[in-house]
């Protein structure tokens, strides 16, 4: 039987099995399914060769064609997968080259000096900036021992940390170190040393990054010198300010003492001034009482009425002084409150029925000095008295209203009643009435104006300049 075996088929069988073994080994090595396509294809080829060797007739024909066709189809698929892998590898290699080019460009064009050296501390690569910082060429730095750049000087407190990075104990170290250029010029650099480790955690190579900070260091030293000078000036200025503050404290103490004495004196004067107003008010009250006694002892009605009018005038002045000594502000009088008291006293004096004659006052919280309040109070006394006495017939009713406001630098007052009014043919400015004559005299004294309106009852309009410290509360 062996004599009838075709050597070509036997060789093809052995080659097919070899290719299957190589495919399995390739799959194990690269971890991709591409070799398996060829392995499976040659399994089919091996089966077809085995059929031919055994000369098993039932398996000949169409099954043999299917096995070989399937094998060739898998070979085609494997070729496509192989071409795809090759194209992917080419793209990866191209991307890797571009990445390396960018990395090299970044390495060479970096603003800081970068050097790579091996565990034997020999420099294998450096950029132009690193050589520029040290004042030499790149060629002279290659294969140079790293400790020739960072000298093993025991005075360098950072030498131990650098040695530990080189021995693999530390991963990195950063410090500001002094270096000497090749031309002998001392420079300051910010150094960052790090190690790149392999899969066994052993240092594979080291990277040293240097940044020349000499200018910054000199600026810091200059700034430190300026700070020292500034601190000296601050201390001198502080000493001067302490002397000035001491003098100011002494002066403030003296001023505080003087202010306390002034407040005490001012308080005493206010108390004295209130006492004076109180005594003036009491003296005027005595005069009012004397006038009342005198009026009660006379049988002359005209004389009695004149004495009563004098009482109301004196009372209007007494109310001013009463307001002042009751007030906390001796420089100004609340004129609205004064008018309320004045009108109340007048209605009592003339026996006015409040249910018949109503009086309304709206003076807007006006404040004025005593020099304005006394004459203006006498004017209000005369006008309100005339309204209460003559405006309404016996048994009649009506209203008396007093309105006051401050417009710019002028006091405006309106005294109005709804009574029968002053006749048109009555010349009130030249009347023999003592009250109206007193009103006009007081208006001239205040340098003000007074007008009469007969449109609805009687209305007197008074404007008086505010020449003191008056205003609104």
C-alpha positions in Angstrom: 0.0 0.0 0.0 2.9 2.4 0.8 4.1 1.8 -2.7 0.9 3.2 -4.1 1.0 6.4 -2.0 1.6 9.5 -4.1 4.7 11.3 -2.6 3.3 14.7 -3.7 0.1 14.3 -1.8 2.0 13.1 1.3 4.3 16.2 1.2 1.3 18.5 0.8 -0.3 16.8 3.8 2.8 17.4 5.9 3.1 21.0 4.7 -0.6 21.6 5.5 -0.2 20.3 9.0 3.0 22.5 9.4 1.0 25.5 8.3 -1.7 24.7 10.8 0.8 24.5 13.6 2.4 27.8 12.6 -1.0 29.4 12.5 -1.8 28.3 16.0 1.6 29.6 17.2 1.0 32.9 15.4 -2.4 33.3 17.0 -0.9 32.7 20.5 1.9 35.2 19.9 0.0 38.1 18.3 -3.4 37.5 19.9 -5.3 38.3 16.7 -7.5 35.8 14.7 -5.8 36.4 11.3 -3.5 33.3 11.5 -6.5 31.1 12.4 -8.1 31.7 9.0 -5.1 30.1 7.3 -4.9 27.4 10.0 -8.5 26.3 9.4 -8.1 26.5 5.7 -5.1 24.2 5.8 -6.9 21.8 8.1 -9.4 21.4 5.3 -6.5 21.0 2.8 -4.9 18.4 5.1 -8.2 16.5 5.3 -8.5 16.5 1.5 -4.9 15.2 1.2 -5.7 12.5 3.8 -8.7 11.4 1.7 -6.6 11.2 -1.4 -3.9 9.2 0.5 -6.5 6.6 1.8 -8.1 6.5 -1.6 -11.5 6.3 0.1 -13.9 6.4 -2.8 -17.1 7.5 -1.1 -15.4 10.7 0.0 -14.2 11.5 -3.5 -16.0 13.9 -5.8 -18.2 16.6 -4.5 -17.1 16.5 -0.7 -13.5 16.8 -1.8 -14.4 19.8 -3.9 -16.3 21.4 -1.0 -13.3 21.0 1.4 -10.8 22.5 -1.1 -13.2 25.3 -2.0 -13.8 26.1 1.7 -10.0 26.0 2.3 -9.4 28.5 -0.6 -12.2 30.7 0.7 -10.7 30.8 4.1 -7.3 31.6 2.6 -8.9 34.6 0.8 -10.5 35.7 4.0 -7.2 35.4 5.8 -5.5 37.4 3.0 -8.0 40.2 3.5 -7.5 40.1 7.3 -3.7 40.1 6.7 -3.9 43.1 4.4 -6.2 44.9 6.9 -3.7 44.2 9.7 -0.9 45.5 7.5 -2.8 48.7 6.7 -3.7 49.3 10.4 0.0 48.8 11.3 1.0 51.3 8.6 -1.5 53.8 10.0 -0.3 53.2 13.5 3.4 53.6 12.4 2.5 56.8 10.6 0.7 58.1 13.7 3.6 57.0 15.9 6.1 58.9 13.6 4.0 62.0 13.7 3.7 61.8 17.5 7.5 61.3 17.7 8.0 64.3 15.4 5.7 66.4 17.5 7.4 65.2 20.7 10.8 65.9 19.2 9.7 69.4 18.2 8.3 70.0 21.6 11.5 68.7 23.2 13.7 70.9 21.0 11.6 74.0 21.1 10.7 74.0 24.8 11.4 77.1 26.8 13.1 75.1 29.5 16.1 72.9 29.3 15.4 69.1 29.2 17.9 66.3 29.4 17.5 62.5 29.5 20.2 60.3 31.0 20.5 56.6 31.7 20.9 54.8 35.1 24.7 54.9 34.6 24.2 58.7 34.9 25.4 59.4 31.3 23.5 61.9 29.3 21.9 60.4 26.2 19.7 63.3 24.9 19.3 67.0 25.6 17.6 69.9 23.9 19.1 73.2 22.7 17.8 75.2 25.6 19.5 73.0 28.2 22.9 73.5 26.4 22.2 77.2 26.2 21.5 77.5 30.0 24.8 75.8 30.7 26.7 77.8 28.1 28.0 74.8 26.0 27.0 72.8 22.9 24.8 69.8 22.7 27.6 67.6 21.4 29.7 68.3 24.5 26.9 67.3 26.8 26.2 63.9 25.2 27.8 61.1 27.3 28.6 63.6 30.0 28.1 62.5 33.6 25.1 64.2 35.1 27.0 65.0 38.3 29.3 67.1 36.2 26.3 69.4 35.8 25.0 69.0 39.3 28.3 68.8 41.2 28.4 66.4 44.3 29.0 69.3 46.7 28.4 68.4 50.3 27.2 72.0 50.8 24.2 71.4 48.6 21.4 70.4 51.0 19.5 68.9 48.1 22.2 66.5 47.0 20.8 63.6 49.2 17.4 63.9 47.6 18.9 63.9 44.1 20.9 60.8 44.9 17.8 59.1 46.2 16.0 59.7 42.9 19.0 58.3 41.0 19.0 55.2 43.2 15.3 54.7 42.6 14.2 55.5 46.2 12.3 58.6 45.1 10.2 59.1 41.9 10.9 62.8 41.6 12.4 65.9 43.3 12.0 69.6 42.7 14.3 72.3 44.1 16.0 75.7 43.3 19.7 75.0 42.9 22.8 77.1 42.0 24.8 76.0 38.9 28.0 77.2 37.3 28.0 77.8 33.5 31.0 76.7 31.4 32.1 80.3 31.3 32.2 80.4 35.1 29.0 82.5 35.6 26.9 81.4 38.5 23.2 81.0 37.7 20.1 79.9 39.6 17.8 77.2 38.2 14.5 75.6 39.1 15.3 71.9 38.7 12.8 69.1 38.4 14.2 65.6 38.4 12.1 62.5 37.7 12.6 58.8 36.9 10.9 56.7 34.2 10.5 53.1 35.4 10.2 49.9 33.5 7.7 47.0 34.2 9.9 45.8 37.1 9.6 49.2 38.8 13.3 49.8 38.1 14.5 53.2 36.8 14.8 52.9 33.0 16.0 56.5 32.4 15.8 59.9 34.1 14.6 63.3 33.0 16.0 66.5 34.3 14.2 69.8 33.5 16.0 73.1 34.2 14.5 76.6 34.1 16.8 79.6 34.4 15.4 81.8 37.1 18.5 84.0 37.6 16.7 87.2 36.7 13.8 86.3 38.9 16.2 85.5 41.8 18.0 88.8 41.3 14.6 90.6 41.2 13.6 88.8 44.5 16.9 89.8 46.1 16.4 93.4 45.0 12.8 93.3 46.2 14.0 91.9 49.5 16.4 94.8 49.8 13.7 97.2 49.0 11.5 95.5 51.5 14.2 95.9 54.2 14.5 99.6 53.3 10.7 99.9 53.3 10.4 98.2 56.7 13.1 100.6 58.0 11.1 103.6 56.7 7.9 102.1 58.1 9.5 101.7 61.5 10.8 105.3 61.4 7.4 106.5 60.3 5.7 104.4 62.9 7.9 105.9 65.6 7.0 109.4 64.3 3.3 108.5 64.2 3.5 107.3 67.8 4.9 110.6 68.9 2.2 112.4 66.9 -0.5 110.1 68.3 0.7 110.7 71.8 0.5 114.5 71.2 -2.9 114.0 69.6 -4.1 111.9 72.6 -3.0 114.6 75.0 -4.7 117.3 72.9 -7.9 115.2 72.6 -7.9 114.8 76.4 -7.5 118.5 76.8 -10.3 119.1 74.2 -12.5 116.5 75.9 -12.0 118.3 79.2 -12.7 121.6 77.6 -15.8 120.2 75.9 -17.1 118.8 79.2 -16.5 122.2 80.9 -18.2 123.9 77.9 -21.2 121.4 78.1 -21.4 122.0 81.9 -21.3 125.8 81.3 -23.9 125.5 78.4 -26.2 123.4 80.6 -25.9 126.0 83.4 -26.7 128.8 80.9 -29.7 126.8 79.5 -31.0 126.3 83.0 -30.5 129.9 83.8 -32.2 131.0 80.5 -35.1 128.7 81.2 -35.4 130.2 84.7 -35.4 133.7 83.2 -38.2 132.8 80.8 -40.1 131.2 83.6 -39.7 134.4 85.7 -40.7 136.6 82.8 -43.7 134.5 82.3 -44.6 134.7 86.0 -44.1 138.5 86.0 -46.4 138.8 83.0 -48.9 136.6 84.8 -48.8 139.0 87.7 -49.4 141.8 85.3 -52.4 139.9 83.8 -53.7 139.4 87.4 -53.3 143.1 88.2 -55.2 144.0 85.0 -57.9 141.6 85.9 -58.3 143.0 89.4 -58.3 146.5 87.9 -61.0 145.6 85.4 -63.1 144.0 88.1 -63.1 147.2 90.2 -64.1 149.6 87.5 -67.7 150.4 86.5 -66.8 151.7 83.1 -67.5 149.1 80.5 -65.2 150.6 77.9 -62.3 150.8 80.4 -63.0 147.2 81.5 -63.0 146.0 77.9 -59.7 147.8 77.3 -58.1 146.2 80.3 -59.3 142.7 79.2 -57.8 143.3 75.7 -54.6 144.3 77.4 -54.7 141.0 79.4 -55.0 139.0 76.2 -52.0 140.8 74.7 -49.9 140.3 77.7 -51.0 136.7 77.9 -49.9 136.1 74.3 -46.4 137.3 75.2 -46.5 135.2 78.4 -47.3 132.1 76.3 -44.1 132.6 74.3 -42.0 132.5 77.4 -43.9 129.6 78.7 -43.2 127.7 75.5 -39.5 128.5 75.7 -38.9 127.3 79.2 -41.0 124.1 78.6 -39.1 123.4 75.4 -35.8 121.6 75.0 -34.8 124.0 72.2 -34.3 127.5 73.5 -33.5 128.9 70.1 -36.8 128.1 68.4 -40.5 128.0 69.3 -43.1 125.5 68.0 -45.5 128.1 66.7 -48.4 125.6 66.0 -48.4 124.5 69.6 -48.3 128.2 70.7 -51.3 129.0 68.5 -53.3 126.1 70.0 -52.7 127.5 73.5 -53.3 131.1 72.4 -56.7 130.3 70.8 -57.8 128.2 73.7 -57.1 131.1 76.1 -58.9 133.6 73.8 -62.0 131.4 73.6 -62.1 131.1 77.4 -61.5 134.8 77.8 -64.3 135.8 75.5 -66.6 133.0 76.6 -67.0 131.5 73.1 -69.3 128.4 72.8 -67.2 125.7 71.2 -70.2 124.0 69.8 -71.1 127.2 68.0 -67.8 128.5 66.8 -65.2 126.0 65.7 -61.5 126.8 65.3 -59.0 124.8 63.2 -55.3 125.3 63.2 -52.8 123.9 60.7 -49.3 125.5 61.0 -47.2 122.7 59.7 -44.9 122.3 62.7 -43.3 125.7 62.1 -40.3 126.8 64.2 -39.3 130.4 64.7 -37.2 132.6 66.9 -38.5 134.6 69.8 -37.8 137.8 67.9 -40.4 136.7 65.3 -42.7 134.8 67.5 -43.6 137.6 70.0 -44.7 140.2 67.3 -46.4 137.5 65.2 -48.1 136.2 68.3 -49.5 139.6 69.1 -50.7 139.9 65.5 -52.5 136.5 65.8 -53.9 137.6 69.1 -55.5 140.7 67.6 -56.9 139.0 64.5 -58.3 136.0 66.3 -59.7 138.2 69.0 -61.5 140.4 66.4 -62.9 137.3 64.7 -64.2 135.9 67.9 -65.7 139.2 69.0 -67.2 140.6 65.8 -67.4 138.0 63.0 -70.4 136.1 64.3 -73.7 137.6 65.4 -75.1 136.7 68.8 -76.3 133.1 68.6 -74.7 132.6 65.2 -72.2 129.9 64.3 -69.2 129.6 62.0 -65.6 128.6 61.8 -62.2 130.3 62.3 -59.2 128.7 60.5 -55.6 129.5 60.9 -53.2 128.1 58.2 -49.4 128.5 58.3 -46.6 127.4 56.1 -43.0 128.2 55.3 -42.3 129.0 51.6 -38.6 129.5 50.8 -37.4 132.1 53.4 -40.9 133.4 54.2 -43.6 132.5 56.7 -47.1 132.6 55.2 -50.2 132.8 57.5 -53.9 132.9 56.7 -56.4 133.9 59.4 -60.0 133.4 58.0 -63.5 133.3 59.4 -66.8 132.5 57.8 -68.6 135.4 59.6 -70.3 138.4 58.2 -67.1 140.0 57.1 -65.7 143.6 57.2 -67.9 146.1 55.3 -66.5 147.3 51.9 -66.6 150.9 53.0 -64.5 150.2 56.1 -60.9 151.5 55.7 -59.2 149.0 58.0 -55.7 150.4 57.3 -56.6 153.8 58.7 -59.1 152.8 61.4 -59.1 154.2 64.9 -59.0 150.6 66.3 -56.0 150.1 68.6 -55.9 146.4 67.6 -55.6 147.0 63.9 -53.1 149.8 64.4 -51.0 147.5 66.5 -51.2 144.8 63.8 -49.9 147.2 61.1 -47.1 148.5 63.4 -46.0 145.0 64.2 -46.1 144.0 60.5 -43.8 146.9 59.7 -41.5 145.8 62.6 -41.2 142.3 61.1 -40.8 143.9 57.6 -43.7 141.8 56.3 -46.9 142.4 54.5 -50.6 141.9 55.3 -53.6 141.8 52.9 -57.3 141.6 53.4 -59.7 139.4 51.3 -63.4 139.9 51.6 -64.4 137.1 49.1 -65.8 134.7 51.7 -66.1 136.2 55.2 -62.8 137.8 56.2 -59.3 136.6 55.4 -56.0 138.2 56.4 -53.0 137.0 54.5 -49.7 137.7 56.3 -46.2 137.2 54.9 -43.2 137.6 57.2 -39.5 136.9 56.3 -37.7 134.3 58.3 -34.6 136.2 59.4 -33.6 133.9 62.2 -33.0 130.2 62.7 -36.6 129.2 62.2 -37.9 126.5 59.8 -39.9 123.4 60.2 -39.6 120.9 63.0 
